[in-house]
């Protein structure tokens, strides 16, 4: 017996239980997240294996700046709001950026609604090459565009008037040559992120995008 009349064995068990609880709470504390520096972790994990390899190719690196999350959900919310308010055109801050510390070249991807007049059609633009993908696609060493039409239950009225969604990839301070490999790499990255966006929106038939990009010059 202790001086207070509480059996010593019970006191020991109580202390041990309290200590075990303390260790459990410490173990359950949120651990610091590891830096998200691989190509596959960029753009909210929306890059396919081919797109991740393409991003490594255009930026000539396998290690990137720590990638923040939340861009995919933000792009989804913005497109839904834009369509609901009948925006004719919209373009928001980048959904994602991918770059390397102490370098000026980086990839930015944005989404918004486009007006039919924004389509290139038969207009030829230096440094941008047309592809048969989505509604329309263009790609070059510094920029890529992908236009799609989305009908989704989440976009009220889009069954009659599909949402016109434009994805834009910009490669800032690009020193890349205008080659087939470079423009297909840029479009591969943009296709992968756009596919993730239209899937998130629930677009019918994935807004006409296949699981993998098919490069057919227009």
C-alpha positions in Angstrom: 0.0 0.0 0.0 1.1 3.6 -0.6 0.8 6.4 1.9 -2.5 7.5 0.2 -3.9 4.0 0.4 -3.7 3.3 -3.4 -2.1 0.0 -4.2 1.4 0.5 -5.7 0.7 -2.0 -8.5 -2.4 0.0 -9.6 -0.4 3.2 -9.5 2.3 1.7 -11.7 -0.2 0.5 -14.2 -1.9 3.9 -14.4 1.5 5.6 -15.0 2.4 3.1 -17.7 -1.0 3.6 -19.4 -0.6 7.4 -19.3 2.9 7.1 -20.8 1.7 4.7 -23.6 -1.1 7.2 -24.4 1.5 10.0 -24.6 3.7 8.0 -27.0 0.7 7.2 -29.1 -0.3 10.9 -29.4 3.3 11.8 -30.3 3.4 9.1 -32.9 0.1 10.4 -34.4 1.3 13.9 -34.8 1.5 15.0 -38.4 4.9 14.3 -39.8 6.5 16.9 -42.0 5.7 16.2 -45.7 8.6 15.2 -47.9 9.4 17.6 -50.7 7.5 16.9 -53.9 10.3 17.2 -56.4 9.8 14.4 -59.0 8.3 15.1 -62.3 5.3 12.8 -61.5 4.5 14.9 -58.5 4.2 18.1 -60.4 0.8 19.6 -61.3 -1.1 17.7 -58.5 0.1 14.3 -59.7 -1.8 14.7 -63.0 1.1 13.7 -65.2 1.1 10.3 -66.8 4.4 8.4 -67.0 4.9 9.7 -70.6 4.0 13.3 -69.5 6.4 13.1 -66.6 9.2 12.0 -68.9 8.3 14.7 -71.3 8.5 17.4 -68.6 12.0 16.1 -67.6 12.9 16.3 -71.2 11.8 19.9 -71.9 13.3 21.2 -68.6 16.4 18.9 -68.7 16.1 17.8 -65.1 14.8 15.0 -62.9 14.5 17.1 -59.8 12.1 20.1 -59.6 11.1 22.7 -57.0 8.8 21.5 -54.3 5.4 21.2 -56.0 2.4 22.7 -54.1 -1.0 21.0 -54.2 -4.5 22.3 -54.7 -4.2 23.6 -58.3 -6.4 20.9 -59.8 -9.3 21.5 -57.4 -8.9 25.3 -57.9 -9.0 24.9 -61.7 -12.2 22.8 -61.4 -13.9 25.3 -59.2 -13.0 28.2 -61.4 -14.2 26.6 -64.6 -17.5 25.6 -62.9 -17.9 29.2 -61.7 -17.0 30.7 -65.1 -19.5 28.6 -66.9 -22.3 29.3 -64.3 -21.7 33.1 -64.8 -21.6 32.7 -68.6 -18.1 34.1 -69.0 -17.2 34.4 -72.6 -13.5 34.2 -71.9 -11.5 33.5 -68.7 -7.9 32.8 -67.9 -6.8 32.3 -64.3 -3.4 32.2 -62.5 -1.5 29.0 -63.3 -2.9 25.8 -62.1 0.6 24.6 -61.8 4.2 25.7 -62.3 7.2 23.4 -62.7 10.7 24.7 -62.5 14.2 24.3 -61.0 15.8 26.6 -58.4 18.2 29.3 -59.8 16.9 28.8 -63.3 14.6 31.1 -65.3 13.0 28.5 -67.6 9.8 26.9 -66.2 6.6 25.4 -67.3 3.2 27.0 -66.5 -0.2 25.6 -67.2 -3.4 27.6 -67.1 -7.1 26.9 -67.8 -10.0 29.0 -68.7 -13.0 29.4 -71.1 -12.4 30.4 -74.6 -14.6 32.2 -77.2 -15.0 30.6 -80.7 -13.0 33.5 -82.1 -10.0 32.3 -80.1 -9.6 29.2 -82.2 -6.8 29.4 -84.7 -8.7 27.6 -87.5 -6.7 27.8 -90.7 -4.5 30.6 -89.5 -0.8 29.6 -89.5 1.3 31.0 -86.7 5.1 30.9 -86.7 6.3 28.5 -84.0 2.9 26.9 -83.5 2.0 23.7 -85.3 -1.5 22.4 -85.6 -2.6 18.9 -84.4 -5.8 17.0 -84.5 -6.5 16.7 -80.8 -9.6 17.8 -78.9 -11.4 20.6 -80.6 -8.1 22.0 -81.7 -4.5 21.9 -80.6 -1.3 23.8 -81.3 2.2 23.3 -80.0 5.7 24.8 -80.4 8.9 25.2 -78.4 7.5 28.0 -76.2 3.8 27.4 -76.0 1.0 24.8 -76.5 -2.8 25.2 -76.7 -5.5 22.5 -76.3 -9.1 23.5 -76.9 -11.9 21.1 -75.8 -15.7 21.0 -75.5 -17.2 19.7 -72.2 -20.7 18.5 -71.5 -21.1 17.5 -67.9 -24.0 17.3 -65.3 -21.8 19.5 -63.2 -22.1 22.3 -65.7 -25.8 23.2 -66.0 -26.9 23.7 -69.5 -23.7 22.2 -71.0 -25.7 19.4 -72.7 -27.1 22.0 -75.0 -24.1 24.3 -75.0 -20.9 22.6 -74.1 -18.3 24.5 -72.0 -15.4 25.7 -74.2 -12.3 24.9 -72.2 -8.8 26.0 -73.1 -5.6 24.7 -71.6 -2.4 26.7 -72.2 1.2 25.6 -71.5 3.9 28.2 -71.5 7.6 27.4 -71.4 9.1 30.6 -70.1 12.6 31.5 -71.3 12.7 28.5 -73.5 15.9 27.8 -75.5 14.5 24.7 -77.1 14.6 24.2 -80.9 11.4 24.0 -82.9 11.4 20.3 -83.5 8.8 17.6 -83.6 10.1 16.0 -80.4 9.9 19.3 -78.5 6.4 20.3 -79.5 5.1 16.8 -78.9 6.7 16.8 -75.5 5.0 20.1 -74.6 1.6 18.8 -75.9 2.0 15.6 -74.0 2.3 17.5 -70.7 -0.6 19.7 -71.5 -2.8 16.8 -72.7 -2.2 14.9 -69.5 -3.1 17.8 -67.2 -6.1 18.7 -69.4 -7.3 15.1 -69.3 -7.2 15.2 -65.5 -9.2 18.4 -65.4 -12.0 17.1 -67.7 -12.2 13.9 -65.8 -12.6 15.9 -62.6 -15.4 17.9 -64.2 -17.1 14.7 -65.4 -17.0 15.7 -69.1 -18.8 13.3 -71.4 -16.3 11.1 -73.3 -13.5 12.9 -71.5 -14.2 15.9 -73.7 -13.0 13.9 -76.7 -9.5 13.2 -75.3 -8.0 9.8 -75.5 -6.0 8.3 -72.6 -2.8 8.9 -74.4 -2.1 11.7 -76.9 -2.2 10.8 -80.6 -0.1 13.1 -82.6 -1.6 13.7 -86.0 -0.5 16.9 -87.6 -3.4 18.9 -89.1 
